Amino acid sequence: MYYLLLSYTFLAFSLLGCSSSTQSKKESKRQVMSKAAMAKSNDFIEISLSSGGGYTGMYDGFTMFPDGRVTCWQRKPAGGESILWNTKVAQTKTARFAAQLLAIDALNKPLKKSGNALTIVSITTADSTSTWSWNTMKNDAPPELVQWYKGAAKFCRKLAQQRNNKGEER
């Protein structure tokens, strides 16, 4: 009985491992797209930028939307995602970050590095999502993508500081 249970457990884990590998391959194909295909979608749905990982596994990030909304969030490994705050800025500000990201030649070069601590950028349009991740400590991404990330993160952190100065809550 023990060996039978052990065999079924091993089989179940093997099948789960194969299905997640297949899913990863499908995601990779979807994420690899040409700059022209991304540019065809005039509007972005959201841009997400985050960093974290390490020994805590926690990620802090921001999501920008075309209507000017900016959300600050925190993702914990066991606790899911928590929205820390939301604010709204001029639509042109978030659209500018989308245009800059779409203009970077790095869009033609998928980037999915791994490491203990990661920086992750993703843009979702009406028909696709592209994601780039790189090791935060090595900063081994294309310089223009790192530059874009630093500018976008600085903009979002400035929004957080303005909220703190005004004493705003969530």
Buried (B, 14 or more C-beta within 10 A) or exposed (E): EEEEEEEEEEEEEEEEEEEEEEEEEEEEEEBBBEBEBBEEBEEBBBBBBBBBBBEEEBBBBBBBBBEBBBBBBBBEEEEEEEEBBBBEBEEEBBBBBBEBBBEBEBBEEEBBBEBEBBBBBBBBBEEBBBBBBBBBEEEEBBEBBBEBBEEBBEBBEEBBEEBEEEEEEE
